[in-house]
Amino acid sequence: MKPIQYFDDEYLTQCRSFTPESIVEYLENFRLLQQPNEKSRLISIKIPESLLASFKTKSELHQVKYQTQIKKLMRDWVES
């Protein structure tokens, strides 16, 4: 049996406000984050607890996983 994903009214309302350009941008960013056959390496890094908590909170508000956001920031910085 396949799982069924349900969307609440708030989420659907938010989705209706997206422009076609923002949807394309989201999909392109998602595509860039998905590097097939690229291995990931587990690292250890010290980050002040307050900074990590704030980062996680902001990521949650933007509905982005915080580790994914860290990787995006790293890619953006390397590519600039």
C-alpha positions in Angstrom: 0.0 0.0 0.0 1.4 3.4 -0.9 1.3 6.2 1.6 -1.1 9.1 0.9 0.1 12.7 1.6 -2.5 15.1 2.8 -2.2 18.9 2.7 -3.9 21.2 5.1 -5.8 24.3 4.0 -3.0 26.6 5.2 -0.4 24.8 3.1 -2.6 24.8 0.0 -3.3 28.5 0.4 0.4 29.2 0.7 1.0 27.2 -2.5 -1.6 29.1 -4.5 0.4 32.3 -3.8 3.5 31.0 -5.6 4.4 32.5 -8.9 5.4 30.3 -11.8 8.9 31.8 -11.5 9.2 31.0 -7.8 8.1 27.4 -8.6 10.8 27.1 -11.3 13.4 28.6 -9.0 12.5 26.1 -6.2 12.6 23.1 -8.6 16.0 24.3 -10.0 17.4 24.7 -6.6 16.2 21.3 -5.6 17.7 19.8 -8.7 21.1 21.4 -8.0 21.0 20.0 -4.5 20.5 16.4 -5.8 23.9 15.3 -7.0 23.5 11.7 -8.2 26.1 9.2 -7.0 27.9 11.9 -5.0 29.0 10.5 -1.7 28.5 12.5 1.5 30.9 12.7 4.3 30.0 12.9 7.9 31.8 15.8 9.6 32.0 17.2 13.0 31.8 21.0 13.6 31.5 23.1 16.7 28.8 25.7 16.5 27.5 27.8 19.3 24.3 26.3 20.7 22.4 29.6 20.4 23.4 30.0 16.7 22.4 26.5 15.9 19.1 26.8 17.7 18.3 30.1 15.8 19.4 28.5 12.5 17.1 25.5 13.1 14.2 27.7 14.0 14.6 29.9 10.9 14.9 26.8 8.7 11.8 25.4 10.2 9.9 28.6 9.6 10.9 28.5 6.0 10.0 24.8 5.9 13.6 23.7 5.0 15.6 21.1 6.7 18.5 22.9 8.4 21.2 20.5 7.1 19.9 21.0 3.6 20.1 24.8 4.1 23.7 24.5 5.4 24.6 22.6 2.2 22.9 25.2 0.1 24.7 28.0 1.8 28.0 26.2 1.2 27.3 25.6 -2.5 26.2 29.3 -3.0 29.4 30.5 -1.3 31.6 28.2 -3.4 29.9 29.1 -6.6 30.0 32.9 -6.0 
